[in-house]
Amino acid sequence: MDVLLRVIAPHYLQQSALKVLEYLIRIYEVHIHHKHTLLVSFVPLFETVYFLRLIQCVNLKDDQVWGWLHQFAYQGINIDKQTLTKCLARHNALVFTQVAEFCLEIVGDLHVKFFGHFLTEVLKENLEQGVLFSVLPLIAKALK
């Protein structure tokens, strides 16, 4: 199922991909069993209504990695760039590292642009040694 989510990730803004995703959520409950892959693949769409609908479907209340999204899902408001940058930069950029690894595996234009933009934002937000050690391998992988 993770492979299928990776294949359709670059096409999430197309209606046909959203119908496939809706089918996977209803029939196979991917929002429960493959929550991490689904969230990582949707983070570049954080400004869209699709991201808000997704985080409202997923149980984030007790999640240690994605729990910070629960308040946005509960209130029904989109997350802004500053808040996303701060949350991606927390804990030595753990969440950003996971999202960036996914973005570099996907060939989608949107995911690569997201990686490039938020790489600079995360480094501006939190330029500590732990963050640099987390991000430098990703920069090297992106340059290849």
C-alpha positions in Angstrom: 0.0 0.0 0.0 2.9 2.3 0.7 4.1 1.8 -2.8 0.8 2.8 -4.2 0.7 6.0 -2.1 4.2 6.9 -3.4 3.1 6.4 -7.0 0.0 8.6 -6.7 1.6 11.2 -4.5 2.7 13.5 -7.3 -0.8 13.5 -8.7 -2.8 14.4 -5.5 -4.1 17.6 -7.0 -5.8 15.7 -9.8 -9.4 14.5 -9.3 -8.7 10.9 -10.3 -5.9 10.5 -7.7 -8.2 12.0 -5.0 -10.9 9.4 -6.0 -8.3 6.6 -5.7 -7.2 7.9 -2.3 -10.8 8.2 -1.1 -11.4 4.6 -2.2 -8.3 3.5 -0.3 -9.4 5.3 2.8 -12.9 3.9 2.7 -12.1 0.3 1.8 -8.6 -0.3 3.1 -8.5 2.3 5.9 -5.1 3.6 4.8 -5.6 6.6 7.1 -5.3 4.1 10.0 -2.8 1.5 8.8 -0.5 3.7 6.7 -0.9 7.0 8.5 2.8 8.1 8.4 3.2 7.6 4.6 -0.1 9.4 3.9 0.8 12.4 6.1 4.4 12.6 4.7 3.1 12.5 1.2 0.5 15.2 1.9 2.6 17.8 3.8 3.5 19.6 0.6 -0.2 20.3 0.1 -0.5 21.9 3.5 -2.2 25.0 2.1 -5.0 23.1 0.4 -8.3 22.0 1.7 -7.3 18.4 0.9 -4.6 18.5 3.6 -7.1 19.8 6.1 -9.6 17.0 5.2 -6.9 14.4 5.5 -5.7 15.5 9.0 -9.3 15.5 10.1 -9.7 11.9 9.0 -6.5 10.7 10.8 -6.3 10.2 14.5 -3.5 12.5 15.6 -4.4 13.2 19.2 -1.9 10.8 20.8 0.7 10.7 18.0 4.2 11.7 19.1 5.4 12.8 15.6 2.3 14.3 14.1 0.4 15.3 17.3 1.0 19.0 16.6 -1.5 18.8 13.7 -4.3 17.8 16.0 -5.2 21.4 16.9 -5.5 22.4 13.3 -7.7 19.4 12.5 -9.9 20.0 15.5 -10.3 23.7 14.7 -10.7 23.2 11.0 -8.1 25.8 10.0 -5.3 25.5 7.5 -1.7 25.6 8.9 0.4 28.6 7.9 4.0 28.5 6.6 5.5 29.9 9.8 3.9 27.3 12.0 4.8 24.5 9.7 8.4 25.7 9.6 8.6 25.8 13.4 7.1 22.3 13.7 9.3 20.9 11.0 12.4 22.3 12.7 11.6 20.8 16.1 13.5 17.8 17.6 16.6 18.2 15.4 14.3 18.5 12.3 13.0 14.9 12.7 9.7 15.5 10.9 11.4 17.6 8.2 14.0 14.8 7.6 11.2 12.2 7.1 9.2 14.5 4.8 12.4 15.4 2.8 13.4 11.8 2.3 9.9 11.1 0.9 10.1 14.2 -1.3 13.5 13.2 -2.7 12.2 9.7 -3.6 9.2 11.1 -5.5 9.7 12.7 -8.9 6.9 15.1 -8.5 7.6 18.8 -9.1 5.5 19.9 -6.1 7.4 17.7 -3.7 10.9 18.9 -4.9 9.8 22.5 -4.7 8.5 21.9 -1.2 11.8 20.3 -0.2 13.9 23.2 -1.5 11.7 25.9 0.0 11.4 24.4 3.4 15.0 23.4 3.6 16.0 27.0 3.7 13.2 27.9 6.0 14.1 25.1 8.5 17.8 26.1 8.4 16.8 29.8 9.1 14.6 28.7 11.9 16.9 26.4 13.7 20.6 26.4 12.8 21.9 24.0 15.4 24.5 21.2 15.1 21.8 18.5 15.4 19.7 20.0 12.7 22.7 20.4 10.4 23.7 16.7 10.9 20.1 15.7 10.0 19.9 17.9 6.9 23.3 17.6 5.3 22.8 14.0 4.0 19.6 15.2 2.5 21.3 18.1 0.7 24.0 15.7 -0.6 21.3 13.3 -1.9 19.4 16.2 -3.5 22.5 17.4 -5.3 23.1 14.0 -7.0 
